[in-house]
């Protein structure tokens, strides 16, 4: 009754006024099957249509943070954090009501790659919004109510984390009409792993060198460490720190992403152990042994990330199978020093990848060492690789299943 006779009473704030009429509602309902991935090829289903976005106002960015968890010192890193996966109940950074109508333009599908994959219920698009490049995570029309709920919960999870210069920026959420969409900024170079592989190929072909020097590694590592420390101070483990989870901008600024594991841990209350394919080679020994997660698990993974960068994207522990990895580490072994790795950088890798959790460096100390190392790091010598990545060999060495589907761009 309200929708039919008093639409202004229930119209969400910021919705285009023409949608309040019964005729317009019928027109949109009739076109719903053309939206999202079901649109015919060549048709932009959102062209010239206004989308109400949940935008985080500047005031929300200034809201006080919840109390920080204990500092990650040698005495506290071993404490389990299974109860810390629930983000603080107050203040909750919920995305506000729809307020800024926007339109998307130049919408094109974003192809899946080895590191960038859409879920069964989600499609990815590249688009323009407000004169900037964005990525649209679009929920398919065939999604179940459970998948729709999870889609919006993930958006709220991202909203609660708040802004940070080295976390991917969430620009808004379309939640009052179909298709449901989460809008994030696009970083031109995409994931760090793919970027490292492309630099490796260019070096092999003797093309003009790019900015992968030891100093660049320190800069990227410092930026990622800053974002990771922020997440820990929010009471949130990342759980998937790796080159595939770092995005790189056109100016080579790094931003941490890959928060799906953290979100699932937030929902379930625990991080996955070493059972998830493709994660084992990056996981700390205690997770491989199916013990509770700690903040230091991310520190271990960060050390593996440093190894990935200095080797231009090689798989960690390439000569050790996943089934033998835990025993290998139990014998006191650790990541071998790559030929192109300086003593200073390798010492940081080892300080992260210590068997005992209490022996691992804290993120605060790690950040200080990265800042110090950046000042004296080599900025002239471009890192080289003997050969391009053999993707099938990489999948085997990294511990992915033989049936893993992949495309490399």
Secondary structure, 3 states (H helix, E strand, C coil): CHHHHCHHHHCCCCCCHHHHCHHHHHHHHHHHHHCHHHCCCCCCCCCCCCEEECCCCHHHHCCCCCCCCCCCCCCCCCCECHHHHCCCCCCCCCCCCCCEEECCEEEEECCCCCCCCCCCCEEEEEEEECCEEEEEEEECCCCCHHHHHHHHHHHHHHHHHCCCCCECCEEEEECCCCCCEEEEECCCCCEHHHHHHHHHHHHHCCCCCCCCEHHHHHHHHHHHHHHHHHHHHCCCCCCCCCHHHEEECCCCCEEECCCHHHHHHHHHCCCCCCCCCCCHHHCCHHHHCCCCCECHHHHHHHHHHHHHHHCCCCCCCCCCCHHHHHHHHHCCCCCCCCCCCCHHHHHHHHHHCCCCHHHCCCHHHHHHHHHHHHHHCCCCCECCCCCCCCHHHHHHHHCCCCCCCCCCC
